């Protein structure tokens, strides 16, 4: 197992770094206004969690060794290794690995619901994946569509809100309509917010945010001196979530890079790199990642005395 797990005392400051307040609150490019423009403090998070337990079902006891007060609020995952998993098992196509990876995703979503994690963002399909063989791309998108259709009842029962981020312009019309329908049907669910990054690029996300601000400057809505980090963050696609920046990023398959994923949002995210291929990533591996996270010192550029 490879991870950035340094020998530090068990101490985790989950309270985010102070953010400069901004007088402006804009809708993002999907026309969504975030319910919470800044991260809640830990105490507010605890109150919100109790409220969500009433709405979406009781949060089950945590696995032994994990502590509720330092659980990550937002977990992001780069699900890597499906094709390699299929090759190792003698399958002629990567499709078998993608099918198995879908089952791993469902188990991860279930664990996040049970353990009180509030936001889960998964890299389902990178914008750069359009360069893969056409047959694989078609299968991936059709699998994604089938999974969304089959899981809708589960999302509603468990109180899971679903949103997608990424450039949807190249997606099949049937998939775009399905995404729109599911986002609308699950909009009021609030136990877990599942963000599906589909045709997503971190560079594109920052670029479209800059363009949106430029248009507002041109139209006189924003003054040049008003542009700061907070303003730009309000234009990023993850701003639809209550906690837009991940506390923990997990990447499977032993790869040690972030591959154009959430480039701005990962500025102070804790990283965990797992050797397990994504279809083999189960509850035990997730617990190991969470345990490693809870042993980190999160200083946000500062220093603890």
Secondary structure, DSSP 8 states (H G I E B T S, - for coil): ---------S----S-------S-----TTS---S-SS---HHHHHHHHHHHHHHH-------TT--GGG--SEEEEE---HHHHHHHTT-SSTHHHHHHHHHHHHHHHHHHHHHT--EEEEEEEEGGGGGS-HHHHHHHHHHHHHHHHHHHHHHHHHTEEEEEES-GGGS-HHHHHHHHHHHHHTTT--SEEEEEEEEE-HHHHHHHHHHHHHHHHHTTSS-GGG--HHHHHTTSGGGGSSS-S-SEEEE-TT----TTSSTTTTTT-EEEE-SS-GGG--HHHHHHHHHHHHT----TT----
